[in-house]
Amino acid sequence: MAALKFAGMDDTDSEDELPPGWEERSTKDGWVYYANHDEMKTQWEHPKTGKKKRCAGDLPYGWEQETDEKGQIVYVDHINKRTTYFDPRQAFTVEDVVLKPKRYDGNTAALEILQGRDLSDRVVVITGGNSGIGFETARSFALHGAHVILACRNLTRANKAVTLIQQEWHKAKVEAIMCDLASLQSVREFADAFKAKKLPLHILVCNAAVCTQPWSLTADGLESTFQTCHLGHFLLVRCLQDVLRRSAPARVVVVSSESHRFTDLLDSSGKVDLALLSPPKSEYWSMVAYNRAKLCNILFSSELHRRLSPHGVTCNAVHPGNMMYTSIHRSWWLMTLLFTLARPFTKSMQQGAATAVYCAVAPELEGAGGMYFNNCFRCLPSAQAQDQGSAAGLWELSERLVEERSAGVQAL
Ligand SMILES: NC(=O)c1ccc[n+]([C@@H]2O[C@H](COP(=O)([O-])OP(=O)(O)OC[C@H]3O[C@@H](n4cnc5c(N)ncnc54)[C@H](OP(=O)(O)O)[C@@H]3O)[C@@H](O)[C@H]2O)c1
């Protein structure tokens, strides 16, 4: 022992060994505490390691916990006919680790976030779930048992996506329902078809978008990027809000983009300007139209959260990642070229779906919303995207548009 002491090794290998004067005991419900006989004190933390521990599992076979006449807990070993104050489970204690929420980042895949999750009691609707990020989001939820409904404008492409997911897991509950976000009537028909199924709705992912497409007007008389990316989703949520409220806690996730930072949508008097959101052909810039629509996504998300969170429906907006090689670039050759060059350096689509999936299921986000996430982290969007006046202004304008246009008023 002296030699060990000289070498600085007189201490035992076990960091758990108690210093002299200390004794390990446990409470009736298995928490370990430490008693110091010299100082007449007790504490929960191990005097050397500072860790808290509890006994794991049941008592060994043949053992029973009893209380003696002094009210002290004793352990009776019926097989060997002996009684002790020492809880035999103390040989198998586990540390009391406070479980912190798992940390994710830009490399996290959507399936990683759902690892170990059983979503078989969840119903999920995803717009544009037939391709790109929407498809990976749908696939991830479906492979974890959720009932997933793809809201898509082209049923042939949508049914192909359904088949792909079911080929991966034949029990996957996925189906497609027609929903063209560029048509107010189609959105209403989707909502009716969904409601006819009498399902709850726990997660709604507003994902669909078009980017840099040539100017065109929808049948409702609005510029189609604006209507597809924002107004269609606005009406969809409006039509489904009663189901969402009945299914609370429910979550809406709006897929936006960092490109929202490069634009604004206020006129010179500081009001949300329809002429900027749905401009005539002569004033149309396809990239600007996309950026404005993505700014609308964040404003819509925060106002939606403000209005529906008292009813148990929360909403967050996300940026999925930069220049992921989906179909989003298809309308303009220059975008296709840029996306092709960037392809080796960008996220996979599974990684692109991760932030939306995170916002849809993370336990630490229960009841939380009105925020903007990138790489599964909360970050601040642009100043205008944080402006509550703009969010309320956009909401009022959108309300007016869906009512007017549905009534057949189509003037720009
Ligand atoms: N890819 C990126 O780098 C990137 C970066 C930032 C943000 N985002 C955002 O991520 C989201 C998903 O985009 P993605 O990259 O996955 O692109 P994507 O592969 O082109 O997916 C877009 C989806 O939207 C659907 N869609 C388009 N117009 C529609 C309409 N009128 N009605 C219903 N669905 C419609 C498309 O359907 P069809 O297949 O029938 O056309 C497609 O399923 C978008 O909100 C986008 O703004 C993407």
Ligand as a Chemical Component Dictionary entry (heavy atoms), coordinates in Angstrom:
data_LIG
# 
_chem_comp.id                   LIG 
_chem_comp.type                 NON-POLYMER 
_chem_comp.pdbx_formal_charge   0 
_chem_comp.three_letter_code    LIG 
# 
loop_
_chem_comp_atom.comp_id 
_chem_comp_atom.atom_id 
_chem_comp_atom.alt_atom_id 
_chem_comp_atom.type_symbol 
_chem_comp_atom.charge 
_chem_comp_atom.model_Cartn_x 
_chem_comp_atom.model_Cartn_y 
_chem_comp_atom.model_Cartn_z 
_chem_comp_atom.pdbx_ordinal 
LIG N1  N1  N 0  -34.186 23.154 -53.169 1  
LIG C1  C1  C 0  -33.661 24.144 -52.479 2  
LIG O1  O1  O 0  -32.460 24.396 -52.506 3  
LIG C2  C2  C 0  -34.529 25.003 -51.607 4  
LIG C3  C3  C 0  -33.923 26.052 -50.904 5  
LIG C4  C4  C 0  -34.699 26.846 -50.104 6  
LIG C5  C5  C 0  -36.041 26.575 -49.970 7  
LIG N2  N2  N 1  -36.629 25.562 -50.650 8  
LIG C6  C6  C 0  -38.053 25.329 -50.468 9  
LIG O2  O2  O 0  -38.308 23.950 -50.257 10 
LIG C7  C7  C 0  -39.637 23.636 -50.662 11 
LIG C8  C8  C 0  -39.627 22.372 -51.493 12 
LIG O3  O3  O 0  -38.956 22.631 -52.703 13 
LIG P1  P1  P 0  -38.042 21.549 -53.440 14 
LIG O4  O4  O 0  -36.703 22.105 -53.477 15 
LIG O5  O5  O -1 -38.281 20.217 -52.896 16 
LIG O6  O6  O 0  -38.623 21.686 -54.915 17 
LIG P2  P2  P 0  -39.433 20.679 -55.843 18 
LIG O7  O7  O 0  -38.766 19.356 -55.929 19 
LIG O8  O8  O 0  -39.663 21.416 -57.106 20 
LIG O9  O9  O 0  -40.792 20.509 -55.064 21 
LIG C9  C9  C 0  -41.813 21.448 -55.144 22 
LIG C10 C10 C 0  -43.132 20.728 -55.003 23 
LIG O10 O10 O 0  -44.168 21.718 -55.078 24 
LIG C11 C11 C 0  -45.157 21.206 -55.951 25 
LIG N3  N3  N 0  -45.977 22.249 -56.550 26 
LIG C12 C12 C 0  -45.583 23.235 -57.406 27 
LIG N4  N4  N 0  -46.657 23.957 -57.781 28 
LIG C13 C13 C 0  -47.728 23.428 -57.160 29 
LIG C14 C14 C 0  -49.111 23.723 -57.144 30 
LIG N5  N5  N 0  -49.630 24.704 -57.889 31 
LIG N6  N6  N 0  -49.928 22.982 -56.375 32 
LIG C15 C15 C 0  -49.455 21.968 -55.646 33 
LIG N7  N7  N 0  -48.150 21.628 -55.614 34 
LIG C16 C16 C 0  -47.299 22.348 -56.355 35 
LIG C17 C17 C 0  -44.379 20.464 -57.006 36 
LIG O11 O11 O 0  -45.271 19.603 -57.710 37 
LIG P3  P3  P 0  -44.915 19.068 -59.196 38 
LIG O12 O12 O 0  -43.928 17.989 -59.039 39 
LIG O13 O13 O 0  -46.226 18.624 -59.730 40 
LIG O14 O14 O 0  -44.341 20.246 -59.944 41 
LIG C18 C18 C 0  -43.388 19.729 -56.141 42 
LIG O15 O15 O 0  -43.966 18.588 -55.600 43 
LIG C19 C19 C 0  -40.147 24.869 -51.377 44 
LIG O16 O16 O 0  -40.995 25.586 -50.504 45 
LIG C20 C20 C 0  -38.907 25.678 -51.671 46 
LIG O17 O17 O 0  -39.156 27.056 -51.735 47 
LIG C21 C21 C 0  -35.886 24.760 -51.467 48 
# 
loop_
_chem_comp_bond.comp_id 
_chem_comp_bond.atom_id_1 
_chem_comp_bond.atom_id_2 
_chem_comp_bond.value_order 
_chem_comp_bond.pdbx_ordinal 
LIG N1  C1  SING 1  
LIG C1  O1  DOUB 2  
LIG C1  C2  SING 3  
LIG C2  C3  SING 4  
LIG C2  C21 DOUB 5  
LIG C3  C4  DOUB 6  
LIG C4  C5  SING 7  
LIG C5  N2  DOUB 8  
LIG N2  C6  SING 9  
LIG N2  C21 SING 10 
LIG C6  O2  SING 11 
LIG C6  C20 SING 12 
LIG O2  C7  SING 13 
LIG C7  C8  SING 14 
LIG C7  C19 SING 15 
LIG C8  O3  SING 16 
LIG O3  P1  SING 17 
LIG P1  O4  DOUB 18 
LIG P1  O5  SING 19 
LIG P1  O6  SING 20 
LIG O6  P2  SING 21 
LIG P2  O7  DOUB 22 
LIG P2  O8  SING 23 
LIG P2  O9  SING 24 
LIG O9  C9  SING 25 
LIG C9  C10 SING 26 
LIG C10 O10 SING 27 
LIG C10 C18 SING 28 
LIG O10 C11 SING 29 
LIG C11 N3  SING 30 
LIG C11 C17 SING 31 
LIG N3  C12 SING 32 
LIG N3  C16 SING 33 
LIG C12 N4  DOUB 34 
LIG N4  C13 SING 35 
LIG C13 C14 SING 36 
LIG C13 C16 DOUB 37 
LIG C14 N5  SING 38 
LIG C14 N6  DOUB 39 
LIG N6  C15 SING 40 
LIG C15 N7  DOUB 41 
LIG N7  C16 SING 42 
LIG C17 O11 SING 43 
LIG C17 C18 SING 44 
LIG O11 P3  SING 45 
LIG P3  O12 DOUB 46 
LIG P3  O13 SING 47 
LIG P3  O14 SING 48 
LIG C18 O15 SING 49 
LIG C19 O16 SING 50 
LIG C19 C20 SING 51 
LIG C20 O17 SING 52 
# 
